[in-house]
Amino acid sequence: VRSAELNWWIVLIMIKLCTVLIVTLHCSFYIQSSAQGYVYPGSHWVGNTPVLQFLLKCGLVKQKMNRLSTDDIYPDSDIETGIQKLQELFELEITGEENFDVKKIVEKNNCGAFRV
């Protein structure tokens, strides 16, 4: 009788473990690539985007401090908003685009006079 009861508990535990595994696998398919620490279309990594580096340094884009693998990845919209703030500070046409004037400001790499 004890052996049959023990086998029954083992079967129940195995069913629950399989259920957890199936649910976990199912949910993993819905995790966006952006949540996995990879640069995805429409985003930029700080390490290879000088304009983003400058905008962060000058406080024109808020730095992420969530301690997540995506903290160094920013969507296009954040960069566009930061560039618009920069263009407003320098009284340029506000386009939100990385144009010649924006590149010249970034190349100077000096935001001391207007650091936000």
NORQUIGI-V500000 format. One record per backbone hydrogen bond with DSSP energy under -0.5 kcal/mol. CO is the residue of the C=O (numbers start at 1). NH is the residue of the N-H. If there is no record, write none. Layout:
CO:NH ; CO:NH
//
This chain:
1:5 ; 2:6 ; 3:7 ; 4:8 ; 5:9 ; 6:10 ; 7:11 ; 8:12 ; 9:13 ; 10:14 ; 11:15 ; 12:16 ; 13:17 ; 14:18 ; 15:19 ; 16:20 ; 17:21 ; 18:22 ; 19:23 ; 20:24 ; 21:25 ; 22:26 ; 23:27 ; 24:28 ; 25:29 ; 26:29 ; 27:30 ; 28:31 ; 30:32 ; 32:35 ; 33:36 ; 33:38 ; 34:37 ; 40:43 ; 42:76 ; 44:74 ; 45:48 ; 46:49 ; 49:53 ; 50:54 ; 51:55 ; 52:56 ; 53:57 ; 54:58 ; 55:60 ; 55:61 ; 56:59 ; 58:116 ; 68:71 ; 70:73 ; 71:64 ; 72:46 ; 74:44 ; 75:78 ; 75:79 ; 76:80 ; 77:81 ; 78:82 ; 79:83 ; 80:84 ; 81:85 ; 82:86 ; 83:87 ; 84:88 ; 85:89 ; 86:90 ; 87:92 ; 88:91 ; 93:95 ; 97:99 ; 99:103 ; 100:104 ; 101:105 ; 102:106 ; 103:107 ; 104:108 ; 105:109 ; 105:110 ; 106:109 ; 111:114 ; 111:115
//
